Amino acid sequence: MADEEMKNTSEKKNDAEKEKDSEKKVDSEKKTDSEKKTDSEKKRRIPLWGKIGIGICLVAVLLGGSAYAVVDYYYHKMNIEDDSTKVEKGEELFDEDENTGNLKEVDPASIQLDSASQAKESSDVINILVCGEEAIHDDRGRTDSIMIATINQKDNNLRLTSIMRDTYVKIPGFSDNKINAAYHNGGMKTLVATIKENFGISVDGYVLVNFDSFQEIVDAIGGIDIKLSEEEVKYLNSTNYISNPAYHTLHTGVNHMNGNQALGYARIRYVNKDGKCGDFARTLRHRTVMKAIYKKMMNKSTLDLVAMIPKILPILTTNIKKADVVNYLTAGVKVRDKNPKLETLNVPVDGFYKITRVRKMSVVLASPLDENVEQMHKFIYGSALENKDKKDSKVNITVGQ
């Protein structure tokens, strides 16, 4: 009897252990299925860096699309000019400069201006003529600033060439005069033709702003930082170059300037800068302002830049087609990302000019012209410049007394 009880107890114990083992097995199998499911989810799950990467790509695509959409919408709000745009000829005017010092008056007929024999072109180089119009009255004024903004996609550089407004040149269809008269005489088409005729530079389009537009652009980007000398501060705070007296608050050193102040600074002519005087000093200030604007734009996000398009495009005059606006902006951003430095050149170049007086005007002669043309071409086109016989590009200026 005792043996039977012991046997039954042993069997019950074994059955209990088997049942327990069975439960463990089931739990183990369930756990394995769960773990397998988790592993499968892990394989499908995108890691954090992947999400960030996709997010950046999506934002770039959306912003790129937004930029195109904004340009597409606001493009026709600009003053668009094309080949069919009629431009009335302006009456030829000649400055009567006072402070010409001891410059001897030269007979205009004694100045022989030759032309650049051939204009340079390259599919790798985009040249945009950027000009500021000095329109004192309602009539078409003159170009106070004349600059060529270059995007060189072969050498990956951004460059800015400023041509002095007092440079004496041949103006197609008109008398020889200061280059700033070309726009007044026949509009931007005449200025483009003048640059091509005298310097052998082909431009792919132009952008024109007046004084008011320039101020609005500077204000739209939040102002710019310019370092002023004591003499510049004294001049700006006591003259009408800064038209709003409330802004006569500048000080020696770095100033954060609004549009009205920046315009006044850019127009200074009779205060020396870095050893330069007259129009040399003014064009140096033009480049200083443009570099300050460029630096400010570089520090803005893509979203901020897109947001500024509605403020800036409607105040511009251009002949650039809508598709090219987007293409040029894209090319500029690509080059900037590879090389953000903005280099500048002044024309006439140092050491190759003469100052004289003609028709009561103080003018600057790019002399010898071939040296100026050669240095301009090297600066703008770089390695994209085709090697041609120097004899084909020789041009000169001679001044008879």
C-alpha positions in Angstrom: 0.0 0.0 0.0 2.8 2.3 0.9 4.6 1.4 -2.2 1.5 2.2 -4.3 1.1 5.6 -2.6 4.8 6.4 -3.3 4.4 5.4 -6.9 1.3 7.6 -7.4 3.1 10.5 -5.7 6.1 10.0 -8.0 3.9 9.9 -11.1 2.0 13.0 -10.1 5.3 14.8 -9.5 6.6 13.8 -12.9 3.3 14.9 -14.5 3.6 18.3 -12.8 7.2 18.7 -13.9 6.2 17.7 -17.5 3.4 20.2 -17.4 5.8 22.9 -16.1 8.3 22.1 -18.8 5.6 22.2 -21.4 4.6 25.7 -20.2 8.2 26.8 -20.3 8.5 25.6 -23.9 5.3 27.4 -24.9 6.6 30.6 -23.3 9.9 30.1 -24.9 8.3 29.7 -28.3 6.2 32.8 -27.7 9.2 34.7 -26.7 11.1 33.6 -29.8 8.2 34.7 -32.1 8.2 38.1 -30.3 11.9 38.4 -30.6 11.7 37.5 -34.3 9.0 40.1 -34.8 11.1 42.7 -33.1 14.2 41.8 -35.2 12.1 42.1 -38.3 10.8 45.6 -37.2 14.4 46.7 -36.5 15.4 45.8 -40.0 12.5 47.8 -41.4 13.0 50.8 -39.1 15.1 53.8 -40.5 17.9 54.9 -38.2 17.9 58.5 -36.8 20.6 59.7 -39.2 18.6 58.3 -42.1 15.6 60.3 -41.1 17.6 63.4 -40.8 19.1 62.9 -44.2 15.7 62.3 -45.8 14.4 65.3 -44.0 17.2 67.5 -45.4 16.6 66.2 -48.9 12.9 66.9 -48.6 13.4 70.4 -47.3 15.9 71.1 -50.1 13.5 69.9 -52.7 10.6 71.9 -51.2 12.7 75.0 -50.9 14.1 74.6 -54.4 10.5 74.2 -55.7 9.4 77.2 -53.6 12.2 79.3 -55.0 11.2 78.4 -58.5 7.6 79.0 -57.8 8.3 82.4 -56.2 10.6 83.5 -59.1 7.9 82.3 -61.5 5.2 84.3 -59.8 7.2 87.6 -59.2 9.2 87.5 -62.4 6.6 89.5 -64.4 6.4 92.1 -61.6 9.9 93.2 -62.6 10.4 95.8 -65.4 11.2 93.4 -68.2 13.1 94.6 -71.3 13.8 92.6 -74.4 14.9 93.1 -78.0 11.5 94.6 -78.9 11.6 97.2 -76.1 11.8 100.6 -77.7 14.3 103.1 -76.1 14.1 106.8 -77.0 17.4 108.4 -77.6 18.5 110.9 -75.0 20.0 114.2 -75.7 23.8 114.0 -75.6 25.1 115.7 -72.5 28.7 116.4 -71.4 29.7 117.1 -67.8 31.3 120.4 -66.8 33.6 119.3 -64.1 34.9 122.0 -61.8 37.8 120.8 -59.7 40.0 119.6 -62.6 43.2 121.0 -61.2 45.9 121.8 -63.7 44.6 119.4 -66.3 45.1 120.8 -69.8 42.1 120.8 -72.1 42.6 118.3 -75.0 40.9 118.5 -78.4 38.4 115.5 -78.7 39.6 115.0 -82.2 43.1 114.3 -81.0 42.0 111.3 -78.9 41.9 108.2 -81.0 39.9 105.4 -79.3 40.4 102.0 -80.8 38.0 99.0 -80.2 38.6 95.6 -78.8 38.9 93.5 -81.9 36.8 90.6 -80.7 34.4 90.0 -77.8 35.1 87.0 -75.6 32.5 84.4 -74.9 32.4 81.1 -72.9 29.6 78.7 -72.0 31.4 78.2 -68.7 31.2 82.0 -67.8 28.1 84.0 -67.0 28.5 87.8 -67.0 25.7 89.9 -65.6 25.9 93.7 -66.0 24.8 95.4 -62.7 24.2 99.1 -62.8 22.9 101.8 -60.5 21.0 104.7 -62.1 21.5 108.2 -60.9 18.1 109.7 -61.9 17.9 113.1 -60.3 14.8 114.0 -62.3 12.1 112.0 -64.0 14.2 111.7 -67.2 16.5 108.7 -67.8 19.7 109.5 -65.8 23.2 108.2 -65.9 24.8 105.1 -64.4 26.5 106.0 -61.2 27.9 102.5 -60.9 28.8 100.0 -63.6 29.8 96.5 -62.6 30.1 93.1 -64.2 29.2 90.2 -61.9 30.9 87.0 -63.1 30.1 83.4 -62.3 33.0 81.3 -63.7 31.8 77.7 -63.5 35.1 76.3 -64.9 37.4 78.0 -62.3 34.8 78.0 -59.6 35.0 81.7 -58.7 32.8 84.7 -58.3 34.2 88.0 -59.4 33.1 91.6 -59.6 34.6 94.1 -62.2 33.8 97.8 -61.7 34.2 100.2 -64.6 34.8 103.8 -63.5 32.0 106.0 -64.6 34.5 108.7 -65.8 36.2 106.3 -68.3 36.3 108.0 -71.7 35.0 105.5 -74.4 33.5 105.1 -77.8 29.7 105.0 -77.5 28.2 103.3 -80.6 25.9 105.7 -82.4 26.9 108.7 -80.3 29.9 111.0 -79.6 32.8 109.7 -77.5 32.0 110.5 -73.8 32.2 109.2 -70.3 30.9 105.6 -70.1 28.2 106.7 -67.7 26.5 108.7 -70.5 25.9 105.5 -72.6 22.8 104.6 -70.6 21.4 108.1 -70.7 22.0 108.3 -74.5 20.5 105.0 -75.5 19.5 102.9 -72.5 21.0 99.6 -71.3 21.3 98.2 -74.8 23.7 101.1 -75.7 25.7 100.5 -72.5 26.0 96.8 -73.3 27.2 97.6 -76.8 29.7 100.1 -75.4 31.3 97.6 -73.1 31.5 95.1 -75.9 33.0 97.6 -78.3 35.6 99.0 -75.9 36.5 96.1 -73.7 35.5 93.0 -75.7 33.3 91.6 -73.0 29.9 90.0 -73.8 27.3 90.1 -71.1 24.5 87.5 -70.7 22.1 89.9 -69.2 21.7 93.1 -67.1 20.1 94.3 -63.9 19.4 97.9 -63.3 18.4 99.6 -60.0 17.8 103.2 -59.1 18.6 105.0 -55.9 15.3 104.1 -54.2 15.6 100.4 -55.3 19.1 100.2 -53.9 18.0 101.5 -50.5 15.1 99.0 -50.5 17.5 96.1 -51.2 19.8 97.0 -48.4 16.9 97.4 -46.0 15.4 94.1 -47.2 18.5 92.1 -46.2 18.7 93.9 -42.8 21.4 96.5 -43.5 25.1 96.0 -44.0 28.3 96.6 -42.0 30.8 99.2 -43.3 34.0 100.5 -41.7 34.3 104.3 -41.9 37.2 106.7 -41.5 36.9 109.9 -39.4 36.8 112.0 -42.6 34.1 109.8 -44.2 32.0 110.1 -41.0 32.4 113.9 -40.9 31.4 114.2 -44.6 28.3 111.9 -44.4 27.0 113.4 -41.2 27.2 117.0 -42.5 26.1 116.7 -46.2 22.9 115.6 -48.0 24.5 112.4 -49.3 22.5 110.8 -46.5 19.2 112.4 -47.5 17.5 111.7 -44.2 19.1 113.9 -41.5 17.8 111.5 -38.8 20.4 109.0 -40.1 23.4 111.4 -39.6 24.4 109.2 -36.7 27.5 107.5 -38.0 30.8 107.1 -36.1 34.4 106.2 -36.8 34.8 102.4 -37.2 32.3 99.8 -38.2 28.8 101.0 -38.7 25.6 99.0 -39.3 24.1 101.0 -42.1 20.6 101.1 -43.4 19.7 101.6 -47.1 19.8 105.4 -47.0 23.2 105.5 -45.2 24.7 102.9 -47.5 23.6 104.8 -50.6 25.2 108.0 -49.2 28.4 106.1 -48.6 28.5 104.6 -52.1 28.1 108.0 -53.7 31.1 109.7 -51.9 33.6 111.0 -54.4 35.5 113.9 -52.8 36.8 112.0 -49.8 39.9 109.7 -50.2 39.7 106.1 -49.4 42.7 103.8 -49.0 44.9 106.2 -50.9 42.4 106.5 -53.8 40.7 109.8 -54.7 37.9 111.0 -57.0 36.1 108.3 -59.1 38.8 105.8 -58.0 37.6 106.1 -54.4 33.9 106.0 -55.4 34.3 102.8 -57.4 36.2 101.3 -54.5 33.3 102.1 -52.2 30.9 100.5 -54.7 32.8 97.3 -54.5 33.0 97.6 -50.7 29.2 97.9 -50.6 28.7 95.0 -52.9 31.0 92.8 -50.9 29.1 93.8 -47.7 25.8 92.9 -49.4 27.3 89.5 -50.6 28.6 88.8 -47.1 25.2 89.5 -45.6 23.4 87.3 -48.1 25.9 84.5 -47.4 24.9 84.4 -43.8 21.2 84.0 -44.5 19.4 80.7 -44.7 17.8 79.4 -48.0 14.4 80.1 -46.5 15.3 83.7 -45.7 16.7 84.2 -49.2 13.5 82.8 -50.8 11.4 85.1 -48.5 13.3 88.1 -49.9 12.5 87.4 -53.5 9.1 89.1 -53.4 10.7 92.2 -51.9 13.6 92.5 -54.4 12.4 91.3 -57.8 9.7 93.9 -58.3 12.1 96.8 -57.9 14.5 95.6 -60.6 14.8 96.2 -64.4 16.3 93.4 -66.4 16.4 91.7 -69.8 17.1 88.2 -68.3 14.6 85.6 -69.2 12.7 83.8 -66.5 14.3 80.4 -67.1 17.8 82.0 -67.1 17.1 83.8 -63.7 16.7 80.4 -62.1 19.6 78.9 -64.0 22.0 81.8 -63.1 20.9 81.6 -59.4 21.5 77.9 -59.4 25.0 78.3 -61.0 25.9 81.0 -58.6 25.0 78.9 -55.5 27.0 75.9 -56.8 30.1 78.0 -57.4 29.6 79.8 -54.1 29.4 76.5 -52.2 32.8 75.5 -53.7 34.5 78.9 -53.3 32.7 81.6 -51.4 35.3 84.3 -51.9 34.3 87.3 -54.0 37.2 88.9 -55.9 37.1 92.4 -57.4 38.9 94.4 -60.1 38.8 98.1 -61.0 38.9 99.3 -64.6 41.0 101.0 -65.8 43.5 98.9 -63.9 46.3 100.3 -61.8 49.2 101.7 -63.7 47.4 101.6 -67.1 45.4 104.8 -67.3 45.7 108.6 -67.9 43.7 111.4 -66.6 43.0 114.3 -68.9 40.4 117.0 -69.7 38.2 117.1 -72.7 35.0 119.1 -73.4 35.4 120.6 -69.9 35.2 117.1 -68.4 37.8 115.4 -66.3 38.1 111.9 -67.8 40.0 108.7 -67.3 41.6 107.0 -70.3 42.2 103.3 -70.2 45.7 103.5 -71.6 47.1 101.5 -73.1 43.8 99.9 -73.8 45.1 96.5 -74.8 46.6 96.0 -71.4 43.3 96.8 -69.7 41.5 94.5 -72.0 43.9 91.7 -71.5 43.7 91.9 -67.7 39.9 92.1 -67.8 39.7 89.0 -69.9 42.1 87.1 -67.6 40.2 88.2 -64.5 36.8 87.4 -65.9 37.4 84.3 -68.0 40.4 82.7 -66.4 41.2 79.3 -67.8 38.1 79.5 -69.9 39.8 82.1 -72.0 40.7 80.9 -75.5 44.3 81.4 -76.4 44.4 83.7 -79.5 47.1 85.5 -81.3 47.9 88.6 -79.3 48.2 90.6 -82.5 44.5 90.1 -83.0 43.6 91.8 -79.7 46.0 94.7 -79.7 44.2 98.0 -79.1 45.5 101.4 -78.1 44.6 104.8 -77.1 46.7 107.7 -78.4 46.4 111.3 -77.1 47.5 114.1 -79.3 48.4 117.4 -77.9 
